[in-house]
Amino acid sequence: MSETIPRPLLLPADFQGEMITTERLRMHVVQEGEEGAPLVVLLHGFPELWYSWRWQIKALAAAGFRVAAPDLRGYNLTERRPPYDPFTLTKDVVNLIRALGYEQAHVVGHDWGGLIAWLVGALYPEVVNKLTILNVPHPSVVSEVLRRLFLKQIGRSWYAFFFQLPRLPERALARNNFRALAGGLRRGTPNGISKAELNVFREAWAQEGSLSAALNYYRQFFRHARALLRRDLTIRVPTRLIWGEPDFALTKETAEWSRRYVRDGLQIDYIPNSGHFVQQDQPERVNELLIAWLRDA
């Protein structure tokens, strides 16, 4: 498949980022759109950074929103400061919303950012206007997968178990100029990702300590899963799930099982002929769905 894509190339130089001090963390945040407009916070996943939302930042700002796309704790230019447990990562988002001068925001998350977004919606519903998740199930589905011994999903999640090992995963992922990570991005964007775009991710991965920080999300989730899943994680805010398929990492069943954890019903939009990194692979369709959903009172 060709690495060219039929849309203009957006690079970091096309955006404005700044360092924002939240409660005990300095976060790198790219912002765009009119100040004071409704805030949309975009949370990236693994192994990404704010740049994964390049197409959404521009579109949402043009649609009248104030957009903030941070590098999550330990990623890219945000401070690499432990701990990386899910409770801390969730509070980071709440602290960021408040540091930006808002009491409430639309929270949008993909992959790991989506899992954090689910937790913001469950544990801090007062700061969420609308919740939008891309290609990750509700966190309670993790225990459901294990309880059911749902081998179809367990098999796809093999890497999460591998990441529990010390040091070896870092060495494996860094090998051959991050070949495995770049290959995952290519596989999850079947409609194409350019070499110039991949190089933005490679530069972030090459920073000292960045891979360990990202892998610690997986390690700390496993260690805190029991305490986390004992909490009431019912979602009581308006929620939408956008799911690019086929997804090499997550099964469609896990998306459907997420419905039972959203009190007032979960709308799921499946985007065919896409992949796990749906906001990069099908940005026009994702933008269309996002803008219509967030504008709808």
C-alpha positions as CSV (number, residue, x, y, z in Angstrom):
1,M,0.0,0.0,0.0
2,S,1.2,3.5,-0.8
3,E,2.3,5.7,2.1
4,T,0.7,8.8,0.5
5,I,-2.6,10.1,1.7
6,P,-5.0,12.4,-0.3
7,R,-5.0,15.3,2.1
8,P,-2.6,18.2,3.0
9,L,0.3,17.3,5.3
10,L,0.0,18.8,8.8
11,L,3.2,18.9,10.8
12,P,4.0,20.2,14.4
13,A,5.1,23.5,13.0
14,D,1.5,24.1,11.9
15,F,0.4,24.2,15.6
16,Q,1.1,26.2,18.7
17,G,2.1,24.4,21.9
18,E,2.9,25.6,25.3
19,M,3.8,24.3,28.7
20,I,1.0,24.5,31.3
21,T,1.6,23.8,35.0
22,T,-1.2,21.8,36.6
23,E,-1.1,20.3,40.1
24,R,2.4,19.0,40.4
25,L,2.8,18.4,36.6
26,R,4.1,20.4,33.7
27,M,2.1,19.4,30.6
28,H,2.8,20.2,27.0
29,V,-0.6,21.3,25.4
30,V,-1.4,22.3,21.9
31,Q,-4.4,24.7,21.8
32,E,-6.4,26.2,19.1
33,G,-9.7,28.0,18.7
34,E,-11.3,31.0,20.3
35,E,-10.6,31.5,24.0
36,G,-13.7,31.1,26.1
37,A,-15.4,28.9,23.5
38,P,-16.6,25.5,24.7
39,L,-13.6,23.4,25.6
40,V,-12.8,20.1,23.9
41,V,-9.9,18.1,25.5
42,L,-8.3,15.4,23.2
43,L,-6.5,12.6,24.9
44,H,-4.1,10.5,22.8
45,G,-3.3,6.8,23.2
46,F,-0.3,4.5,23.0
47,P,2.2,4.9,21.4
48,E,1.2,8.4,20.3
49,L,1.2,12.1,21.4
50,W,-0.9,15.2,20.8
51,Y,-0.1,15.0,17.1
52,S,-2.5,12.1,16.7
53,W,-5.3,14.7,16.8
54,R,-3.8,17.0,14.1
55,W,-6.9,16.7,11.9
56,Q,-9.4,17.1,14.8
57,I,-7.7,20.1,16.3
58,K,-8.1,22.2,13.1
59,A,-11.6,21.0,12.4
60,L,-13.0,21.5,15.9
61,A,-11.4,24.9,16.2
62,A,-13.0,25.9,12.9
63,A,-16.3,24.6,14.2
64,G,-16.3,27.1,17.1
65,F,-14.6,25.1,19.9
66,R,-11.6,25.8,22.0
67,V,-9.4,22.7,21.6
68,A,-6.7,21.4,24.0
69,A,-4.6,18.4,23.0
70,P,-2.0,17.5,25.7
71,D,0.8,15.1,25.7
72,L,-0.2,12.8,28.5
73,R,2.0,12.3,31.6
74,G,5.5,11.0,30.5
75,Y,4.8,11.3,26.8
76,N,6.7,13.5,24.4
77,L,7.2,17.0,26.0
78,T,5.1,16.5,29.1
79,E,7.1,15.9,32.3
80,R,8.1,12.3,32.9
81,R,7.1,12.1,36.6
82,P,5.7,9.0,38.2
83,P,3.3,7.6,39.3
84,Y,1.5,6.3,36.3
85,D,-1.4,4.7,38.0
86,P,-4.9,5.2,36.5
87,F,-6.1,7.3,39.4
88,T,-3.2,9.8,38.9
89,L,-3.7,9.9,35.1
90,T,-7.4,10.6,35.5
91,K,-6.7,13.4,37.9
92,D,-4.2,14.9,35.5
93,V,-7.1,15.5,33.0
94,V,-9.3,17.2,35.7
95,N,-6.4,19.4,36.8
96,L,-5.7,20.4,33.2
97,I,-9.3,21.4,32.6
98,R,-9.2,23.6,35.7
99,A,-5.7,25.0,34.8
100,L,-7.2,26.1,31.4
101,G,-9.8,28.1,33.3
102,Y,-12.7,25.8,32.8
103,E,-15.0,24.0,35.1
104,Q,-16.3,21.6,32.5
105,A,-15.2,20.2,29.1
106,H,-16.1,17.8,26.3
107,V,-13.6,15.0,26.9
108,V,-12.5,12.9,23.9
109,G,-10.1,10.0,24.2
110,H,-8.6,7.3,22.0
111,D,-7.0,4.0,23.1
112,W,-5.2,4.8,26.5
113,G,-6.5,8.3,26.3
114,G,-10.0,6.7,25.9
115,L,-9.6,4.5,29.0
116,I,-8.6,7.7,30.9
117,A,-11.6,9.5,29.5
118,W,-13.9,6.7,30.6
119,L,-12.5,7.1,34.1
120,V,-12.9,10.9,34.1
121,G,-16.5,10.3,33.1
122,A,-17.0,7.8,35.9
123,L,-15.0,9.4,38.7
124,Y,-15.4,13.1,37.9
125,P,-18.7,13.4,36.1
126,E,-19.0,17.1,37.2
127,V,-16.2,18.2,34.9
128,V,-17.6,16.4,31.8
129,N,-20.1,17.9,29.4
130,K,-20.0,15.1,26.8
131,L,-17.8,12.0,26.7
132,T,-16.5,10.6,23.4
133,I,-14.4,7.4,23.2
134,L,-12.5,6.1,20.2
135,N,-11.5,2.4,19.9
136,V,-11.3,1.3,23.5
137,P,-13.9,-0.4,25.6
138,H,-15.1,0.6,29.1
139,P,-12.5,-0.4,31.7
140,S,-14.9,-2.8,33.4
141,V,-14.8,-4.9,30.2
142,V,-11.2,-5.8,31.0
143,S,-12.4,-7.9,34.0
144,E,-15.3,-9.2,31.9
145,V,-12.9,-10.5,29.2
146,L,-10.8,-12.3,31.9
147,R,-13.8,-13.7,33.7
148,R,-15.3,-15.1,30.5
149,L,-11.9,-16.3,29.3
150,F,-12.7,-14.5,26.1
151,L,-9.8,-15.9,24.2
152,K,-10.4,-13.9,21.0
153,Q,-9.6,-10.7,22.9
154,I,-7.0,-12.2,25.3
155,G,-5.1,-13.3,22.2
156,R,-5.1,-9.8,20.8
157,S,-3.9,-8.4,24.1
158,W,-0.8,-10.5,24.3
159,Y,1.5,-7.4,24.1
160,A,-0.1,-6.0,27.3
161,F,1.2,-9.1,29.2
162,F,4.6,-8.8,27.5
163,F,4.8,-5.1,28.6
164,Q,4.7,-6.2,32.3
165,L,8.3,-7.4,31.9
166,P,11.1,-5.1,33.1
167,R,13.4,-3.5,30.4
168,L,12.9,-6.1,27.7
169,P,9.9,-4.4,26.1
170,E,11.8,-1.1,25.9
171,R,14.6,-2.7,24.1
172,A,12.3,-4.6,21.8
173,L,10.3,-1.5,20.8
174,A,13.4,0.7,20.3
175,R,15.0,-1.9,17.9
176,N,15.6,-1.0,14.3
177,N,14.5,2.6,14.6
178,F,11.2,1.7,16.4
179,R,10.2,-0.7,13.7
180,A,7.5,-2.4,15.7
181,L,5.8,0.8,16.8
182,A,5.9,2.3,13.4
183,G,4.6,-1.0,12.0
184,G,1.7,-0.9,14.4
185,L,0.8,2.7,13.3
186,R,0.9,1.6,9.7
187,R,-1.3,-1.4,10.4
188,G,-3.8,0.6,12.3
189,T,-4.1,3.3,9.6
190,P,-4.8,1.1,6.5
191,N,-5.6,4.1,4.4
192,G,-2.1,5.4,4.8
193,I,0.3,7.4,7.0
194,S,3.2,9.3,5.5
195,K,6.9,8.9,6.3
196,A,7.0,12.5,7.4
197,E,4.1,11.9,9.9
198,L,5.8,8.7,11.2
199,N,9.0,10.6,11.8
200,V,7.1,12.9,14.2
201,F,6.3,9.9,16.3
202,R,9.8,8.5,16.0
203,E,11.2,11.7,17.4
204,A,9.0,11.5,20.4
205,W,9.8,7.8,21.0
206,A,13.5,8.6,20.9
207,Q,13.4,10.9,23.8
208,E,15.1,9.5,26.9
209,G,12.6,7.7,29.2
210,S,9.6,8.1,26.9
211,L,9.1,4.4,26.2
212,S,9.4,3.5,29.9
213,A,6.8,6.1,30.8
214,A,4.4,4.8,28.2
215,L,4.9,1.2,29.2
216,N,4.3,2.1,32.8
217,Y,0.7,2.9,32.0
218,Y,0.2,-0.9,31.3
219,R,2.3,-1.9,34.3
220,Q,0.5,0.3,36.7
221,F,-2.9,-0.5,35.4
222,F,-2.4,-4.2,36.1
223,R,-1.2,-3.4,39.7
224,H,-4.1,-1.1,40.4
225,A,-6.8,-3.0,38.5
226,R,-8.4,-4.6,41.5
227,A,-8.7,-1.3,43.4
228,L,-10.0,0.5,40.3
229,L,-12.6,-2.1,39.3
230,R,-14.0,-2.1,42.9
231,R,-15.1,1.4,42.2
232,D,-18.5,2.3,40.7
233,L,-17.5,3.0,37.1
234,T,-21.0,3.6,35.8
235,I,-21.0,6.4,33.3
236,R,-23.7,9.0,33.9
237,V,-22.8,11.6,31.4
238,P,-23.8,11.7,27.7
239,T,-21.5,9.3,25.9
240,R,-20.7,8.2,22.4
241,L,-18.3,5.5,21.2
242,I,-16.6,5.8,17.7
243,W,-15.0,2.5,16.6
244,G,-12.8,2.0,13.5
245,E,-12.9,-1.5,12.2
246,P,-11.3,-3.8,11.8
247,D,-9.2,-3.2,14.9
248,F,-6.2,-5.4,15.3
249,A,-6.0,-4.9,19.0
250,L,-9.6,-4.9,20.2
251,T,-12.6,-6.9,19.3
252,K,-16.0,-5.5,18.3
253,E,-17.6,-7.6,21.1
254,T,-15.7,-5.4,23.7
255,A,-17.3,-2.3,22.2
256,E,-20.8,-3.9,22.5
257,W,-20.2,-5.0,26.1
258,S,-19.4,-1.4,27.0
259,R,-23.1,-0.5,26.6
260,R,-24.0,-2.1,30.0
261,Y,-21.8,0.4,31.8
262,V,-23.4,3.6,30.4
263,R,-26.6,4.4,32.4
264,D,-28.6,6.3,29.8
265,G,-27.5,4.3,26.8
266,L,-24.4,4.3,24.6
267,Q,-24.5,5.2,20.9
268,I,-21.8,3.4,18.9
269,D,-20.7,4.5,15.5
270,Y,-18.7,1.9,13.6
271,I,-16.5,3.2,10.8
272,P,-15.7,0.4,8.3
273,N,-12.5,0.1,6.2
274,S,-10.6,1.8,8.9
275,G,-8.4,0.7,11.8
276,H,-7.4,1.2,15.4
277,F,-6.0,4.7,14.9
278,V,-9.4,5.8,13.4
279,Q,-9.0,9.5,14.0
280,Q,-5.8,9.5,11.9
281,D,-7.1,7.0,9.3
282,Q,-10.6,8.4,8.7
283,P,-10.3,12.0,10.0
284,E,-13.1,13.4,7.8
285,R,-15.7,10.9,9.1
286,V,-14.5,11.2,12.7
287,N,-14.6,15.0,12.5
288,E,-18.1,14.9,11.0
289,L,-19.4,12.7,13.9
290,L,-17.6,14.7,16.6
291,I,-18.8,18.1,15.5
292,A,-22.4,17.0,15.0
293,W,-22.4,15.2,18.4
294,L,-20.7,18.1,20.4
295,R,-22.9,20.7,18.8
296,D,-26.1,18.9,19.5
297,A,-27.6,20.4,22.7
